Every structure is written in C-alpha cells, then in structure tokens.
Amino acid sequence: SATGRPARPMMTGSPAANVTPTPQTTSYNETATFTVTAPAGSHTTGASGCGGSLAGSTFTTGPITANCTVTASFAPNTMTVVTPDPVYADGNPFNVSVTLEGPIVPVSLGSTCPGFTITGSSESGSTTTFTAKVTAVPAGGSCSVSASAADYPTTSKSFTVFGGTLGCTSTTNKGGNLDPGLDLAYVNVPPDWGLIRGNNKDGGDCVVV
C-alpha cells in the first residue's frame, strides 16, 4: 500500500495441523481467532504470538498490523497411581488415588488380584480416589492395579499383600520387633513368614497359626 503497511496481514498457525485455520488474513488492525487442538494423547499447555491469548481452545489475536505466527505447545497426557504398600488381606479399606495430568475425564480402576474389590470412589479436581479392600493373598504376595481413562495410557501400580491366620499367644520370639504398648503391632519376621500383624496386647509375639 501507499503507506507501506500490508492491507491484509497474514497469520499462520504452528503446528499447522493443530492451530487452525492456517494461514488466514484479516483487515489491517483487526483481530482473528484460531482453534487450538491438541494431538491425540496430549493436552495444550499454552499458545502465544500475534499479541493474543488462549481461552479454552480458542486463541484470539490482538489487532494485526503485520504478518505473524501463533505457536501452540503440548504435553503428553499422564496419570499417577498411588497405593499404600504393603496392603493387608484383612478386608479393611484402603485408598488408591489416580491423578491426571491433562484433561479431566472419568477414570476406571481394575485389578486381577484375588479378593480385590472397589467399594467406592470420589473426585476432587484432577484426582480420583478409590476405596478398595483385599481379602486374599495372591500367589507371590504381589498385587497390582491398573488405571485407565480416555486418551490416557493405561497406568499400573504394584504393591505387596500380606495376610494369613493370626494369633498372638506365643511368648517365644519368632523374629521382628513388637511394641507391647500398642494394641495392634506390625511384625517383620523371616522372609518365609512374610509380614504379619495381630493383637499384641498380651505382650506375646504374633505367629502364623
């Protein structure tokens, strides 16, 4: 133009497949919008350029006076699974939490371990907390849970399960340390015994019976 300014400045999006439509033009000193779409399995972490800002999936430029580029950035969707370790096969409830890094979507939790049951769940922000219990000790004494959600990789977490028939009538030290001041004591015994627990109120050592 006579003033040396572009009559219709051009705006491009990068990556072109995820910032659309691109390229596009607008009248001098006018604004434009782009739609930002994350690749599968990812979420948008930000977008900048052309004096604009991102709200949700819509990027709105500032007044355009020269050619410019809108650039978006993305990160993989991930989830973190947290369980107690060890867990006891006594039917008492424990919590498994799953925290999403990415879009908030429903989460499912499953396990092939014998005696594993989910009894409830609650959501708070990006974290879903499941209440579960175990009533049997799996072969090898190890159990795992798997969390799944749409557009996320399935994530597993393993933990140890202990249990057995308990008694606390023996006064012979079978190994481990007991605190007679506790009604419920945890006992580390030789590896072939595993980790067991029982009522130590009488001061006797817990043994598998």
Order of alpha helices (4+ residues) and beta strands (2+ residues): beta-beta-beta-beta-beta-beta-beta-beta-beta-beta-beta-beta-beta-beta-beta-beta-beta-beta-beta-beta
